[in-house]
Amino acid sequence: MVDWLSELLYLHDVENLLFKGFKVESVGEEGLKAIVKGEPFQEGVHVIKTEVKAVTYHRIEVRKENRKWKAQIIFDL
């Protein structure tokens, strides 16, 4: 989860992409697979008030609950 989110943060930083739609397809020993939707950042259309600096392992929690995945992640801002 941390590696996957870190990759999304990297794409945001390098490619100026914003992500808003996520569909997790699988989570397991091989990692996390998901379909992610988003769009390029556009000044004047999007407002970023606080920038995420990093994804942390601190108190990370990923669980399946009622056939849906839930996660708690703490970010460095």
MOLINJO-V712922 format. One record per residue. N is the residue number from 0. RES is the residue in one letter. OMEGA is omega in whole degrees, -180 to 180 (* if undefined). Layout:
# MOLINJO-V712922
<<N RES OMEGA> <N RES OMEGA>>
This chain:
# MOLINJO-V712922
<<0 M -179> <1 V 178> <2 D -178> <3 W 179> <4 L 177> <5 S 177> <6 E 176> <7 L 178> <8 L 177> <9 Y 180> <10 L 176> <11 H -177> <12 D -173> <13 V -176> <14 E -178> <15 N 180> <16 L 173> <17 L -177> <18 F -177> <19 K 180> <20 G -176> <21 F 174> <22 K 180> <23 V 179> <24 E 178> <25 S 175> <26 V -179> <27 G -179> <28 E -178> <29 E -179> <30 G -178> <31 L 175> <32 K -177> <33 A 171> <34 I -177> <35 V 177> <36 K 179> <37 G -178> <38 E 177> <39 P 175> <40 F 178> <41 Q 177> <42 E -178> <43 G 177> <44 V -179> <45 H 177> <46 V 175> <47 I -178> <48 K -179> <49 T -178> <50 E 175> <51 V -180> <52 K -176> <53 A 173> <54 V -177> <55 T 174> <56 Y -175> <57 H 176> <58 R 179> <59 I 179> <60 E 177> <61 V -178> <62 R 175> <63 K -176> <64 E -179> <65 N 177> <66 R 176> <67 K 178> <68 W 175> <69 K -179> <70 A 170> <71 Q -178> <72 I 176> <73 I -179> <74 F 169> <75 D -180> <76 L *>>
